[in-house]
Amino acid sequence: MALFKKKTAGKPGEWFYCLEHGKVEEGPDCPGKDRMGPYGSREEAQGAMRTAQERNLEWETDPRWHDSAARGEDD
């Protein structure tokens, strides 16, 4: 069993948003469980939370994901 894990090196131009620190980082500095990405640019990574919020709202209001029983409707 390895005592130390090898740090994953990011590729140049890969940007991540760290959920733990609330910041954008180039390359994966923080563990995968704490980050979103990779993104193609710093600007995309900065908007990661906004993008996630927009996608969540789309999913929550998409009728394809909600059956009539969950809405209390009868067939």
N, C-alpha and C positions, 0 to 999 in steps of 0.2 A: 504494500500500500504506500502510495506516494505521500510524503509529508507536505509537500508544497505543490500547488497546481501551477501549471504553466499559464502565464497570462496570455489571453488571446489578443493578437495584434490585429488592429483594424487596417483596412485598405485605405490608401490616401483618397480623400474625397467622400468618405463615408461619414455621415453625421448621425448622431443619436441624441435623444432627449432623455435625460436621467430623471426618473420619477422621484428618486430619493432626495436629490439635491435641487431639483427644479431648474436645471440648466442644460444648455446645449453643449455637446462635446464632440470633438472630432476623433473618431476611433472609439472602440468600446472600452472606456476607462472603468465604468462601473459594471457589476455583474448583470447578466442577461435578464434576471428577474426584476431588475430595477430600471430597465431602459426600454425605449421604444425606438424602432428603426431597423435597418439603416435608411436614411433619407439621402437624396441626391445633392442637397444643398443645406447650408446653414439656415436659410429662411424656411425651408420645409420643416426642418427639425424644430425651429422656434414655434411653428404653428401646430405641432403634434397634438397638443391637448385640445385645441380648437377643432382640428380635423376629427379627432376621436369623439368629441362631443357632437359634432354634426352627423357623424356616421351612426352614433347611438340613437340620436333623435330620428334619423331616417328608419332605422331598424324598428324602433318602438312604434312608429306610426305606419309601418308597412303592413297592409292588410293580408299579405301572403303569409305572414308569420303569426297571425292571430286567427284561430278558428272560431266559428260562431258560438260554440259551447263556452269558450272563455269570455265572450262578450255577453253571455246570457240570452242569446237569441235561439229561437227554435227553428228547426228546418221545416 
